Amino acid sequence: MNNQPDIVVIIWRRNSDDRNAPRRIVQAAVIGSANPCADRLEQNDRFSRAQRCLLRNGFTREFQERFGDFGISIFVRTS
């Protein structure tokens, strides 16, 4: 039985020239598994699509912080 949580850390960026532009993934790191959402965590993918997939598949957003045009979000799924 696997009691280890799955953790996904996403660093994202919003285009400062267009406040309506979607947030884009700069980098993502996975500890454990991000399935079935792993293919949505590629660089330059839309953050909103990755977030939606993670939340629909048992992850909860445990942390989110914005630093100017950049931000970090951490998602966790426990068994």
TORDRENZA-250571 format. One record per residue: residue in one letter; x negated, y, z of N, C-alpha, C in turn. Coordinates in nm, 3 decimals. Layout:
REM residues N
type; n_c1; n_c2; n_c3; ca_c1; ca_c2; ca_c3; c_c1; c_c2; c_c3
A; X; Y; Z; X; Y; Z; X; Y; Z
...
//
This chain:
REM residues 79
type; n_c1; n_c2; n_c3; ca_c1; ca_c2; ca_c3; c_c1; c_c2; c_c3
M; -0.083; -0.118; 0.000; 0.000; 0.000; 0.000; -0.088; 0.125; 0.000
N; -0.060; 0.217; -0.088; -0.139; 0.339; -0.103; -0.075; 0.450; -0.021
N; -0.143; 0.495; 0.082; -0.093; 0.604; 0.165; -0.162; 0.735; 0.137
Q; -0.248; 0.737; 0.036; -0.320; 0.858; 0.000; -0.228; 0.951; -0.081
P; -0.227; 1.079; -0.049; -0.145; 1.172; -0.129; -0.208; 1.200; -0.264
D; -0.126; 1.238; -0.359; -0.172; 1.289; -0.488; -0.176; 1.441; -0.474
I; -0.285; 1.502; -0.518; -0.301; 1.646; -0.505; -0.340; 1.704; -0.641
V; -0.273; 1.811; -0.678; -0.304; 1.881; -0.803; -0.331; 2.027; -0.769
V; -0.447; 2.075; -0.811; -0.486; 2.215; -0.791; -0.492; 2.280; -0.929
I; -0.419; 2.388; -0.944; -0.416; 2.458; -1.074; -0.461; 2.602; -1.054
I; -0.558; 2.643; -1.133; -0.596; 2.784; -1.141; -0.533; 2.839; -1.268
W; -0.456; 2.947; -1.254; -0.385; 3.002; -1.368; -0.417; 3.150; -1.384
R; -0.382; 3.200; -1.502; -0.408; 3.341; -1.535; -0.289; 3.397; -1.611
R; -0.261; 3.522; -1.585; -0.160; 3.596; -1.661; -0.231; 3.708; -1.737
N; -0.194; 3.729; -1.861; -0.252; 3.834; -1.943; -0.214; 3.970; -1.884
S; -0.313; 4.045; -1.839; -0.286; 4.174; -1.774; -0.232; 4.279; -1.871
D; -0.252; 4.260; -2.000; -0.202; 4.355; -2.099; -0.054; 4.336; -2.128
D; 0.001; 4.221; -2.096; 0.142; 4.191; -2.122; 0.201; 4.123; -2.000
R; 0.268; 4.198; -1.916; 0.324; 4.145; -1.792; 0.433; 4.041; -1.816
N; 0.487; 4.034; -1.937; 0.587; 3.933; -1.970; 0.526; 3.804; -2.025
A; 0.395; 3.807; -2.045; 0.327; 3.688; -2.099; 0.332; 3.576; -1.995
P; 0.344; 3.453; -2.040; 0.348; 3.341; -1.945; 0.211; 3.319; -1.881
R; 0.215; 3.263; -1.761; 0.090; 3.224; -1.695; 0.035; 3.102; -1.769
R; -0.096; 3.099; -1.788; -0.164; 2.990; -1.858; -0.263; 2.923; -1.765
I; -0.279; 2.794; -1.782; -0.372; 2.718; -1.699; -0.516; 2.747; -1.742
V; -0.599; 2.784; -1.646; -0.741; 2.804; -1.669; -0.814; 2.673; -1.643
Q; -0.778; 2.608; -1.533; -0.839; 2.482; -1.496; -0.747; 2.408; -1.400
A; -0.748; 2.277; -1.408; -0.670; 2.194; -1.316; -0.757; 2.080; -1.267
A; -0.739; 2.045; -1.140; -0.810; 1.932; -1.081; -0.708; 1.841; -1.015
V; -0.729; 1.711; -1.028; -0.637; 1.612; -0.974; -0.712; 1.519; -0.881
I; -0.658; 1.499; -0.763; -0.707; 1.397; -0.670; -0.596; 1.294; -0.661
G; -0.623; 1.174; -0.700; -0.520; 1.070; -0.708; -0.465; 1.066; -0.848
S; -0.335; 1.088; -0.861; -0.269; 1.081; -0.991; -0.174; 1.199; -1.010
A; -0.165; 1.246; -1.132; -0.068; 1.350; -1.167; 0.038; 1.294; -1.261
N; 0.039; 1.162; -1.281; 0.135; 1.101; -1.373; 0.277; 1.124; -1.324
P; 0.368; 1.150; -1.413; 0.359; 1.152; -1.559; 0.327; 1.290; -1.617
C; 0.268; 1.377; -1.538; 0.247; 1.516; -1.580; 0.104; 1.548; -1.623
A; 0.017; 1.449; -1.625; -0.125; 1.475; -1.653; -0.146; 1.545; -1.787
D; -0.066; 1.514; -1.886; -0.085; 1.576; -2.018; -0.041; 1.722; -2.022
R; 0.020; 1.772; -1.916; 0.062; 1.912; -1.911; -0.035; 2.000; -1.833
L; -0.150; 1.944; -1.798; -0.246; 2.015; -1.715; -0.371; 2.057; -1.793
E; -0.360; 2.065; -1.922; -0.473; 2.102; -2.006; -0.495; 2.253; -2.004
Q; -0.619; 2.293; -2.026; -0.652; 2.435; -2.032; -0.566; 2.504; -2.138
N; -0.514; 2.619; -2.103; -0.432; 2.706; -2.187; -0.287; 2.659; -2.200
D; -0.249; 2.547; -2.139; -0.108; 2.508; -2.134; -0.033; 2.606; -2.045
R; 0.098; 2.616; -2.063; 0.180; 2.704; -1.980; 0.193; 2.647; -1.839
F; 0.164; 2.730; -1.743; 0.174; 2.690; -1.603; 0.317; 2.649; -1.567
S; 0.415; 2.720; -1.619; 0.555; 2.691; -1.584; 0.596; 2.550; -1.623
R; 0.549; 2.501; -1.735; 0.581; 2.365; -1.779; 0.517; 2.261; -1.687
A; 0.393; 2.284; -1.649; 0.324; 2.193; -1.558; 0.394; 2.192; -1.422
Q; 0.424; 2.310; -1.372; 0.491; 2.321; -1.242; 0.625; 2.250; -1.242
R; 0.703; 2.272; -1.344; 0.835; 2.209; -1.356; 0.823; 2.057; -1.356
C; 0.727; 2.004; -1.431; 0.707; 1.860; -1.438; 0.666; 1.806; -1.301
L; 0.571; 1.871; -1.236; 0.526; 1.825; -1.105; 0.640; 1.824; -1.004
L; 0.717; 1.931; -0.999; 0.827; 1.940; -0.903; 0.935; 1.836; -0.929
R; 0.958; 1.804; -1.054; 1.059; 1.702; -1.089; 1.010; 1.560; -1.061
N; 0.882; 1.544; -1.036; 0.826; 1.411; -1.018; 0.766; 1.392; -0.879
G; 0.828; 1.452; -0.780; 0.796; 1.423; -0.642; 0.691; 1.511; -0.576
F; 0.633; 1.605; -0.648; 0.536; 1.696; -0.589; 0.609; 1.812; -0.522
T; 0.547; 1.867; -0.420; 0.594; 1.992; -0.359; 0.481; 2.093; -0.371
R; 0.518; 2.218; -0.389; 0.416; 2.323; -0.394; 0.385; 2.361; -0.250
E; 0.263; 2.335; -0.208; 0.222; 2.359; -0.070; 0.155; 2.494; -0.051
F; 0.102; 2.548; -0.160; 0.030; 2.675; -0.149; 0.030; 2.743; -0.284
Q; 0.044; 2.876; -0.281; 0.026; 2.955; -0.403; -0.019; 3.094; -0.363
E; -0.120; 3.143; -0.430; -0.172; 3.277; -0.401; -0.215; 3.341; -0.531
R; -0.197; 3.471; -0.539; -0.234; 3.546; -0.659; -0.348; 3.641; -0.625
F; -0.443; 3.651; -0.717; -0.559; 3.739; -0.703; -0.571; 3.821; -0.830
G; -0.500; 3.931; -0.838; -0.500; 4.010; -0.961; -0.432; 3.932; -1.072
D; -0.503; 3.910; -1.182; -0.448; 3.837; -1.297; -0.456; 3.686; -1.279
F; -0.528; 3.640; -1.176; -0.547; 3.497; -1.154; -0.468; 3.451; -1.032
G; -0.444; 3.322; -1.028; -0.378; 3.263; -0.912; -0.417; 3.119; -0.897
I; -0.384; 3.063; -0.782; -0.409; 2.922; -0.755; -0.282; 2.862; -0.694
S; -0.249; 2.743; -0.737; -0.133; 2.670; -0.685; -0.178; 2.529; -0.651
I; -0.130; 2.481; -0.537; -0.163; 2.345; -0.493; -0.033; 2.268; -0.474
F; -0.028; 2.152; -0.538; 0.089; 2.062; -0.531; 0.048; 1.930; -0.468
V; 0.136; 1.875; -0.383; 0.106; 1.751; -0.315; 0.225; 1.656; -0.328
R; 0.194; 1.528; -0.351; 0.297; 1.423; -0.354; 0.250; 1.313; -0.259
T; 0.336; 1.278; -0.165; 0.304; 1.170; -0.073; 0.391; 1.050; -0.107
S; 0.339; 0.932; -0.078; 0.411; 0.809; -0.109; 0.525; 0.786; -0.014
//
